[in-house]
Amino acid sequence: MNISQKKLEFETSKEVLLETILKNKENLDTNLIAIAIKNYVKNHEKYSLEKKRLLDVISNV
């Protein structure tokens, strides 16, 4: 998987998190929001690691 795919997953998870919060603003479903936050954090970590790996490869060239 490349950095573009990781970034897309990260951005998508961020959008899902925001949509979940907005959809549930009247009656907060903490379970759905917690799941969305976990997915966001997981994808953010994957994206950060992939970005760091790519920068390391570039800096060694």
C-alpha positions in Angstrom: 0.0 0.0 0.0 1.4 3.4 -0.9 1.2 6.8 0.9 -1.7 8.0 -1.3 -3.8 5.0 -0.3 -2.9 5.6 3.4 -3.7 9.3 3.1 -7.1 8.5 1.5 -7.9 6.0 4.3 -6.9 8.6 6.9 -9.0 11.4 5.2 -12.0 9.0 4.8 -11.9 8.0 8.4 -11.7 11.7 9.4 -14.8 12.4 7.3 -16.6 9.4 8.8 -15.8 10.6 12.3 -17.2 14.1 11.6 -20.3 12.7 9.8 -21.0 10.3 12.8 -20.7 13.2 15.3 -22.9 15.4 13.1 -25.6 12.7 12.5 -25.7 12.0 16.2 -25.6 15.5 17.6 -29.2 15.4 18.8 -28.9 12.1 20.5 -25.2 11.2 20.9 -24.6 7.6 20.4 -21.3 7.3 22.2 -20.7 3.7 20.9 -20.8 4.9 17.2 -18.6 7.9 18.0 -16.1 5.7 19.9 -15.8 3.3 16.9 -15.3 6.3 14.5 -12.6 7.7 16.8 -10.8 4.4 17.0 -10.9 4.1 13.2 -9.6 7.6 12.8 -6.7 7.1 15.2 -5.8 3.7 13.6 -5.7 5.2 10.2 -3.9 8.3 11.3 -1.1 6.1 12.9 -0.9 4.0 9.7 -0.6 7.2 7.6 2.0 8.8 9.8 4.1 5.6 9.8 3.9 5.3 6.0 4.7 9.0 5.6 7.7 8.7 7.9 8.9 5.6 6.1 8.7 7.3 2.8 10.5 10.4 4.1 13.3 8.1 5.4 13.6 6.4 2.0 13.8 9.8 0.3 16.3 11.2 2.7 18.6 8.2 2.1 18.7 8.6 -1.6 
